[in-house]
Amino acid sequence: MTNHSIRLFESEEAIRRAGEGLLSRTLPKAEWTHEVHLAACLWVVLERGDIAPEIQLPDIIRSYNVAVGGENTDSAGYHETLTQLYIIGVRRFLAGSAQNGLLAQVNALLTSELGPRDWPLRFYSREWLFSVAARRGWTEPDLAPI
């Protein structure tokens, strides 16, 4: 496992601001961190019933990347397998969570087994996860079932 310090959220407003910033494509690129990726995903699943994450998050993220000067290529930007894997993980986390409230749930997610940046490598080899096929479409894990 990698050893990165976890940046927890201090308020529900900060989580919602990050999520809304993603949707409106106004979140500064420097704020689009690993923790914000997870928090925004949980926020969408928990509070944005008007958004079907598995279907709509891909285009939301792609358009955000372009809006902040990024690209969506075979080696950078949007990654379909990671997006879908984290949606699965967030849904499973919420199904088993005893936490109440957005802030408690997001911070519990960040400190859970899903929080580390290398969580996907429990299921995927680095080579397979960062392949063009995995970036462009959903791919099944090659190491362990999810």
C-alpha positions in Angstrom: 0.0 0.0 0.0 1.1 3.5 -0.6 1.6 5.8 2.3 -0.2 9.1 1.6 -1.7 11.3 4.3 -5.5 11.4 4.1 -7.0 14.9 3.6 -10.3 14.7 5.5 -13.2 17.1 4.9 -14.1 19.7 7.5 -17.7 20.3 6.5 -20.5 19.1 4.4 -20.5 22.4 2.6 -16.9 21.7 1.4 -18.0 18.3 0.0 -21.1 19.8 -1.7 -19.0 22.7 -3.1 -16.5 20.2 -4.6 -19.3 18.1 -6.1 -21.1 21.1 -7.5 -17.8 22.4 -8.8 -17.3 19.2 -10.7 -20.8 19.3 -12.2 -20.4 23.0 -13.2 -16.8 22.5 -14.3 -15.7 25.3 -12.0 -13.7 23.3 -9.4 -10.0 24.4 -9.8 -7.9 21.6 -11.3 -5.6 21.7 -8.3 -8.5 20.8 -6.0 -9.5 17.7 -8.1 -7.6 15.4 -5.7 -8.0 11.7 -4.9 -10.1 12.6 -1.9 -12.3 14.9 -3.9 -12.8 12.2 -6.5 -14.1 9.9 -3.8 -16.2 12.6 -2.0 -17.8 13.7 -5.2 -18.7 10.1 -6.1 -20.3 9.5 -2.7 -22.1 12.8 -2.8 -23.5 12.0 -6.3 -24.7 8.6 -5.2 -26.1 9.8 -1.9 -27.6 13.2 -2.7 -28.0 13.5 -6.4 -30.8 11.1 -7.3 -31.2 13.0 -10.6 -27.8 11.7 -11.7 -27.2 8.0 -12.7 -23.5 7.7 -11.8 -22.7 4.7 -13.9 -24.1 6.4 -16.9 -23.6 10.1 -16.4 -20.3 10.4 -14.4 -18.1 9.4 -17.3 -19.3 12.4 -19.4 -19.3 14.7 -16.4 -15.7 13.8 -15.7 -14.6 14.0 -19.3 -16.1 17.4 -19.8 -14.6 18.6 -16.5 -11.2 17.5 -17.6 -11.4 19.4 -20.8 -12.8 22.5 -19.1 -9.8 22.7 -16.8 -7.3 22.3 -19.6 -6.9 18.6 -19.5 -7.3 15.9 -22.1 -9.0 12.5 -22.3 -6.5 10.3 -24.2 -5.2 6.8 -24.1 -2.7 7.8 -21.4 -4.3 10.7 -19.5 -7.6 12.0 -18.2 -10.7 10.0 -17.9 -10.4 6.3 -16.9 -13.6 4.2 -17.3 -12.5 1.2 -15.3 -11.4 3.3 -12.3 -14.6 5.3 -12.4 -16.9 2.3 -12.5 -14.8 0.5 -9.9 -15.1 3.4 -7.4 -18.8 3.7 -8.1 -19.1 0.0 -7.2 -17.0 0.5 -4.1 -18.8 3.6 -2.9 -22.2 1.9 -3.3 -21.0 -1.1 -1.3 -19.5 1.1 1.3 -22.7 3.0 1.8 -24.7 -0.2 2.0 -22.6 -1.3 5.0 -22.0 2.1 6.6 -23.3 2.9 10.0 -22.4 6.6 9.7 -25.0 9.3 9.5 -24.6 12.5 7.5 -22.6 13.4 4.4 -19.5 14.6 6.3 -19.2 11.5 8.5 -19.8 9.1 5.5 -17.2 10.8 3.3 -14.6 10.9 6.0 -15.4 7.3 6.9 -15.0 6.3 3.2 -11.6 8.1 3.1 -10.4 6.2 6.1 -11.8 2.8 4.9 -10.2 0.2 2.8 -11.4 2.1 -0.3 -9.5 5.2 0.7 -5.9 4.4 -0.3 -4.9 5.5 -3.7 -3.8 2.0 -4.6 -7.1 0.3 -3.6 -7.8 -0.7 -7.2 -4.5 -2.7 -7.3 -6.1 -5.2 -5.0 -8.1 -6.3 -8.0 -6.0 -5.3 -11.0 -2.4 -5.6 -11.9 -0.8 -2.2 -12.6 -0.2 -3.2 -16.3 -3.9 -4.2 -16.8 -5.4 -1.3 -14.9 -3.4 1.3 -16.8 -3.9 -0.3 -20.2 -5.7 1.5 -23.0 -8.5 -1.1 -22.8 -9.1 -0.3 -19.1 -8.9 3.4 -19.6 -11.4 3.4 -22.5 -13.9 0.8 -21.3 -14.9 -1.4 -18.3 -12.5 -4.3 -17.8 -12.9 -7.1 -15.3 -10.2 -7.5 -12.7 -7.3 -9.8 -13.5 -6.1 -10.4 -9.9 -9.1 -10.9 -7.7 -12.9 -10.4 -7.8 -14.3 -7.1 -6.6 
